[in-house]
Amino acid sequence: MFNSVGEFLEILKKQGELLEIDREVNPYLEISEISHRFVNNNGPALLFTHVKGSKIPVLQNLFASEKRMSLALGISHPDEIGDRIRNIYKQKAPEGLADKLTLFTTLLEAAKYPPKSVKNAPVQDVILKGKDASLDLLPIITCWPKDGGPYFTLPQVITEDPETGIRNVGMYRMQKYDAYTTGMHWQQHKHGASHFQKYRQLKKKMPVSVALGGPPVLTYASTAPLPENIDEYLFAGFIQKSPVRLIKSVTNDLKVPADADIIIEGYVDPEEDFRMEGPFGDHTGFYSLEDLYPVFHVTAITMRKNPVYPSTIVGVPPMEDYWLGYATERIFLPLAQMILPEIRDYHMPPEGVFHNLVFVSIRKQYPGHAFKVMQGLWGLGLLMLAKVIIILDDDVDVRNPSEAWWVALNHIDPKRDILFTRGPVDDLDHASQLPSFGSKMGIDATRKGPGEGFTRRWPDKITMDQSIIDTVSTYFDELKKKSNDLKK
Ligand SMILES: Cc1cc2nc3c(=O)[nH]c(=O)nc-3n(C[C@H](O)[C@H](O)[C@H](O)COP(=O)(O)O)c2cc1C
């Protein structure tokens, strides 16, 4: 695994996966446009070494392919982590639902890689406090023309539950207001926001530290939808099979990654009025509108001697965040299967921007089974925000959206197979009747039987006889060659 983002960049360079751009570029929109062109092209990670107004290089598109996403986690495919989790569960075989949920924490702890405290850290080589701790030093990019300002787009926001002391690390964008304040865009369903509510009740200022960069697994872990009582840095240690090194912040008591590139320390005061945040060109492909969010105040900035500033742009999908979400989809499949073992696979295609569309394949066993599974999923962590869930039989490859749509559209009788319900929806949903509360649609696209009132015959999918396939395969290359020769 990598002790720093620098080590990871060396590997990427050797593999032809890093493009250094040394011409001067503007953090206002220009970096965004260049990054966008490469992201759509399956291009390399980008290191902008001459950014107007700052001495610090900007790193974009770090996770923007299946290969780099896997390399960042030190694996050859995200399914490997899912398999590790599945194996541990198999060995421990928990009985009830409560046992299953607590076992997840236990297994991470049992993995023997809890975060480790250190006394000296590269990220505190440079310490800036008071007026010296100015956000103007950082090359914060503006992503899209109608954005409310420049945004930190890959921050690891570190907070602690004031009741349990358990740490949370979440990726919540931060709009720069001025040299010493930003917005704190933790949406209400996220754990940073729930810590904030507790501080609000206690009428106490909330310490917040924000890490940028460091070993890439830390950035990924901050995007993972872990249960509230699980520390993301414990999870990161489990993924990388070595403890995350932490050091105490300089101006508050929160521990921060010793190997990060930059730390911004500060606080959010729950007594202070919220401030307008946004608009922001969001990962839905539309601007999310302005809204009121808490204000983060900077008390110190610490950094490596030669830090890199990591950033990303989101926008019309697919963008880099698709690959972070894809890793989560694969890594968390065994956890969904632990609660709902009939699930064979699931997939959230990029156009559905995670919360809008989930295809699920199941081993259907009884009438109404698809409805049981969709309702189970709406009760499972952030899947509560899923707008449309489509359940298919287990012979459908749900990771192939065109196959999933084809089968689903053939298999449904809309009036019979669609379930509308209501519940919490993503804060970014701009269509729901009310903000954050709206309707959801579950579609049962499985084969129907008499137990579901369907007494007609269900047709077979068209496939060729295997013996014919084998016969034609013995000479088909010859025909292909002749066909290719026609074009010469
Ligand atoms: C690039 C990127 C930006 C994100 N921005 C936000 C954001 O501004 N606000 C938010 O609540 N979630 C945002 N998320 C999603 C959260 O990081 C994700 O839901 C994570 O699980 C939250 O952590 P938590 O479950 O500990 O609260 C973003 C994710 C990515 C990949």
The ligand as an SDF file (V2000), in Angstrom:
LIG
                    3D

 31 33  0  0  0  0  0  0  0  0999 V2000
  -16.8850   13.5560   -4.8950 C   0  0  0  0  0  0  0  0  0  0  0  0
  -17.9330   13.3890   -3.8350 C   0  0  0  0  0  0  0  0  0  0  0  0
  -18.5380   14.4920   -3.2730 C   0  0  0  0  0  0  0  0  0  0  0  0
  -19.5180   14.3480   -2.2890 C   0  0  0  0  0  0  0  0  0  0  0  0
  -20.0830   15.4710   -1.7530 N   0  0  0  0  0  0  0  0  0  0  0  0
  -21.0000   15.3380   -0.7580 C   0  0  0  0  0  0  0  0  0  0  0  0
  -21.5470   16.5030   -0.1470 C   0  0  0  0  0  0  0  0  0  0  0  0
  -21.2350   17.6290   -0.4980 O   0  0  0  0  0  0  0  0  0  0  0  0
  -22.4430   16.3120    0.8680 N   0  0  0  0  0  0  0  0  0  0  0  0
  -22.8120   15.0720    1.3110 C   0  0  0  0  0  0  0  0  0  0  0  0
  -23.5930   14.9770    2.2600 O   0  0  0  0  0  0  0  0  0  0  0  0
  -22.3300   13.9530    0.7130 N   0  0  0  0  0  0  0  0  0  0  0  0
  -21.4160   14.0610   -0.2920 C   0  0  0  0  0  0  0  0  0  0  0  0
  -20.8890   12.9430   -0.8810 N   0  0  0  0  0  0  0  0  0  0  0  0
  -21.3680   11.6120   -0.4610 C   0  0  0  0  0  0  0  0  0  0  0  0
  -20.7770   11.2170    0.8840 C   0  0  0  0  0  0  0  0  0  0  0  0
  -19.3790   11.3620    0.8760 O   0  0  0  0  0  0  0  0  0  0  0  0
  -21.1260    9.7850    1.2340 C   0  0  0  0  0  0  0  0  0  0  0  0
  -22.5310    9.6890    1.3410 O   0  0  0  0  0  0  0  0  0  0  0  0
  -20.4710    9.2890    2.5090 C   0  0  0  0  0  0  0  0  0  0  0  0
  -20.9040    7.9850    2.7770 O   0  0  0  0  0  0  0  0  0  0  0  0
  -20.8190   10.2010    3.6690 C   0  0  0  0  0  0  0  0  0  0  0  0
  -20.1860    9.7480    4.8360 O   0  0  0  0  0  0  0  0  0  0  0  0
  -21.0480    9.4290    6.1310 P   0  0  0  0  0  0  0  0  0  0  0  0
  -21.9030    8.2440    5.7530 O   0  0  0  0  0  0  0  0  0  0  0  0
  -20.0260    9.0860    7.1540 O   0  0  0  0  0  0  0  0  0  0  0  0
  -21.8330   10.6300    6.4580 O   0  0  0  0  0  0  0  0  0  0  0  0
  -19.9020   13.0640   -1.8600 C   0  0  0  0  0  0  0  0  0  0  0  0
  -19.2880   11.9440   -2.4230 C   0  0  0  0  0  0  0  0  0  0  0  0
  -18.3130   12.0900   -3.4010 C   0  0  0  0  0  0  0  0  0  0  0  0
  -17.6720   10.8680   -3.9960 C   0  0  0  0  0  0  0  0  0  0  0  0
  1  2  1  0
  2  3  1  0
  2 30  2  0
  3  4  2  0
  4  5  1  0
  4 28  1  0
  5  6  2  0
  6  7  1  0
  6 13  1  0
  7  8  2  0
  7  9  1  0
  9 10  1  0
 10 11  2  0
 10 12  1  0
 12 13  2  0
 13 14  1  0
 14 15  1  0
 14 28  1  0
 15 16  1  0
 16 17  1  0
 16 18  1  0
 18 19  1  0
 18 20  1  0
 20 21  1  0
 20 22  1  0
 22 23  1  0
 23 24  1  0
 24 25  2  0
 24 26  1  0
 24 27  1  0
 28 29  2  0
 29 30  1  0
 30 31  1  0
M  END
$$$$
